[in-house]
Amino acid sequence: MAKIVILGGDGFCGWPTSLYLSKQGHDVIIVDNLSRREIDLELEVDSLTPIQPIGTRLETWKQKTGNTIRFENITVGKEYERLLKLLSDERPDTIIHFAEQRAAPYSMKSPTHKRYTVDNNLNSTHDVLAAMVELNLDAHLIHLGTMGVYGYGTAGMQIPEGYLDIKVDVNGTLHDQQVLYPVNPGSVYHLTKTQDQLFFQFYNKNDQVRVTDLHQGIVWGTQTPETELDEKLINRFDYDGDYGTVLNRFLMQSAVEHPLTVHGTGGQTRAFIHITDTCKCIELAVNNPPAKGERVHILNQMTETHRVRDLAKIISDLTGAEIAFVKNPRNEANENDLHVCNDNFLGLGLEPVTLSQGLLKEVTEISTRYAHRSDGSKIPCISLWTNGSDVESEEVIADAA
Amino acid sequence: MAKIVILGGDGFCGWPTSLYLSKQGHDVIIVDNLSRREIDLELEVDSLTPIQPIGTRLETWKQKTGNTIRFENITVGKEYERLLKLLSDERPDTIIHFAEQRAAPYSMKSPTHKRYTVDNNLNSTHDVLAAMVELNLDAHLIHLGTMGVYGYGTAGMQIPEGYLDIKVDVNGTLHDQQVLYPVNPGSVYHLTKTQDQLFFQFYNKNDQVRVTDLHQGIVWGTQTPETELDEKLINRFDYDGDYGTVLNRFLMQSAVEHPLTVHGTGGQTRAFIHITDTCKCIELAVNNPPAKGERVHILNQMTETHRVRDLAKIISDLTGAEIAFVKNPRNEANENDLHVCNDNFLGLGLEPVTLSQGLLKEVTEISTRYAHRSDGSKIPCISLWTNGSDVESEEVIADAA
């Protein structure tokens, strides 16, 4: 079993991943500065589900399973010496890096939020890489990226797993070359993930750092078998305009009998994955590291695609909620196809949880059950993509990756 | 005439550009935190030429020409509010951005230097863009990038001006698409320039910021007609292992009768431009901004290419210096071709200063004249590209861009 440091292990993806890997017998150490909880305070919102302080979470996990997960409060990207000491003392086999600001609308709220996202995300990724090189630490770095690096304007194209084969003219002869797939990010958040890719490419080439970059779709679902063991282990459920993903926001709207607000035509296609599959994909990545000297592994971490208006229809059929079409605050095409290659994870044995299997449980066990904890004023979103937009107060579709 | 803010206007390229544009009648404001001078203190080196404090420089310029250049000491990338206030008060037509750490060897010296380069360069570029958007300031942003973003491993290829035409398979049909030319940076410094390109692509697309990104070669030469007006206006000449470019280091070695140290076979081909042509290219960019909504202009700012061993030969022939071949501390191919497209600047009327025209003047008026100010111990370089390298103390070839 491996020793695994999980940066950002208190967050929506990090927490269930930490529990899942601990349950598999790995020695898990969470590093987190609790910034996601601080952002709740700033935005004056709270998880719909009653998440517990990290100490309570870890103590409950110990009581339920006998497993110890250690915790270090370190701001990755700022407290380099503390990160270095931890990695030097522990010398983990694997480092999983969730320690980035992960909401596209939040990254576009204001110049302050743009600057925070850039400063936090880029310095955190770079500090991890610089520390690994400084320590000669041959750990496997697993990073959570997003399929959104490619933008959603690539109508009809199949999104490949990270690389593009091109032909280059060398003195009149065409030569085959493989390059990072061209990017077209749609927010400052997505932009930082495209810049992360360049960090990985460089440190992989220059120092042979072994990296897997998981390009995740929108994560849906709240609970995993591990977080369900006790209510004190419950995972976050975000429904506000900045951090709530499209599916959570539809679920919340239907629970409080608000119409499901679809942006534009709702013709935007998005890729989805259930939170339990996120955990399983990360385990597959842990168990299948690149060899020393091998280029960065880039895998698409998603299991199905849906158009936003079709999602609204599914939830409307399930709950009886109405659907309202509103203006789109994003600077994006209204309609797009999305064909995604996820052969790598399927080849490694992933058996996905589908929306049709899991959605009813979300309605009954999460959005309806905890609806009394919701704040109706937090459903609209006021983050606008450009200064010139005339949209004043509407929701947006957030990425969970 | 334009109002022009020059970020990093006290540096090696920024200072002569500021004078040149002031002489053309533009209203020039220099913003600089004097970090380049601080790095001299850190490295315990000094410009071979006796550069004056910025106040003396500006007062001398005023005396000689009657032109006023204003100066603001602001750390771009950290002091956002002060940058914002300046741009809000002045609303310049053009912003020229030199405010980045620009030496590849310095960026690889230690984890601290890697982290400084990433933090400084990325936050400075992003702060300028965020401020322009916040202020609805439709200025033309001119950035100094480097041709080194592509790496030097692309044997035989012609380096294009920023973009690559590719064919993309959309549902079985090949479609033409133009993407940023794939990058392959060779140092953390070069890496940050590849990440800057993504900032520009995003803010150009999302907010229609007008950007010209100048991919510069290695700048040589010290003086311009403006800096020659008075010794108090003299430009920097760096010869240390971190900031000295290959040509300056050969000049300095010959002046102190040290052999010219060539790395590996010296078969690396590099692109060069004289400092007076840097100024002229920037003027051409100032006068030819992209239209609103037009994509980022990317231009190669270089005028000739040479193999390093051929450069050594030219200087050896001129000065009688010996040539010594030493191990290469860089993680790079020993031999490479370099074919560069610079049609854009030639089309705009650039008439380059060639090495054969200007080199003798460098020998007589700079390296020989000021040789008594040199510190022989600063010629070797100790920045190694990877932990595993067995090179202990040798020089490297720095970029001046």
Chai-1 contact restraints between the chains, C-beta under 6 A:
chainA,res_idxA,chainB,res_idxB,connection_type,confidence,min_distance_angstrom,max_distance_angstrom,comment,restraint_id
A,P111,B,A130,contact,1.0,0.0,6.0,A-B,restraint_1
A,P111,B,E134,contact,1.0,0.0,6.0,A-B,restraint_2
A,K114,B,A130,contact,1.0,0.0,6.0,A-B,restraint_3
A,R115,B,A130,contact,1.0,0.0,6.0,A-B,restraint_4
A,V118,B,H126,contact,1.0,0.0,6.0,A-B,restraint_5
A,D119,B,N123,contact,1.0,0.0,6.0,A-B,restraint_6
A,L122,B,L122,contact,1.0,0.0,6.0,A-B,restraint_7
A,N123,B,D119,contact,1.0,0.0,6.0,A-B,restraint_8
A,H126,B,V118,contact,1.0,0.0,6.0,A-B,restraint_9
A,A130,B,P111,contact,1.0,0.0,6.0,A-B,restraint_10
A,A130,B,K114,contact,1.0,0.0,6.0,A-B,restraint_11
A,A130,B,R115,contact,1.0,0.0,6.0,A-B,restraint_12
A,E134,B,P111,contact,1.0,0.0,6.0,A-B,restraint_13
A,N136,B,N387,contact,1.0,0.0,6.0,A-B,restraint_14
A,G156,B,V170,contact,1.0,0.0,6.0,A-B,restraint_15
A,G156,B,N171,contact,1.0,0.0,6.0,A-B,restraint_16
A,M157,B,V168,contact,1.0,0.0,6.0,A-B,restraint_17
A,M157,B,V170,contact,1.0,0.0,6.0,A-B,restraint_18
A,I166,B,I166,contact,1.0,0.0,6.0,A-B,restraint_19
A,V170,B,G156,contact,1.0,0.0,6.0,A-B,restraint_20
A,V170,B,M157,contact,1.0,0.0,6.0,A-B,restraint_21
A,N171,B,G156,contact,1.0,0.0,6.0,A-B,restraint_22
A,V179,B,P182,contact,1.0,0.0,6.0,A-B,restraint_23
A,P182,B,V179,contact,1.0,0.0,6.0,A-B,restraint_24
A,P185,B,F202,contact,1.0,0.0,6.0,A-B,restraint_25
A,L191,B,F202,contact,1.0,0.0,6.0,A-B,restraint_26
A,T194,B,L198,contact,1.0,0.0,6.0,A-B,restraint_27
A,Q195,B,Q195,contact,1.0,0.0,6.0,A-B,restraint_28
A,Q195,B,L198,contact,1.0,0.0,6.0,A-B,restraint_29
A,L198,B,T194,contact,1.0,0.0,6.0,A-B,restraint_30
A,L198,B,Q195,contact,1.0,0.0,6.0,A-B,restraint_31
A,F202,B,P185,contact,1.0,0.0,6.0,A-B,restraint_32
A,F202,B,L191,contact,1.0,0.0,6.0,A-B,restraint_33
A,N206,B,N331,contact,1.0,0.0,6.0,A-B,restraint_34
A,D207,B,T386,contact,1.0,0.0,6.0,A-B,restraint_35
A,N331,B,N206,contact,1.0,0.0,6.0,A-B,restraint_36
A,T386,B,D207,contact,1.0,0.0,6.0,A-B,restraint_37
A,N387,B,N136,contact,1.0,0.0,6.0,A-B,restraint_38
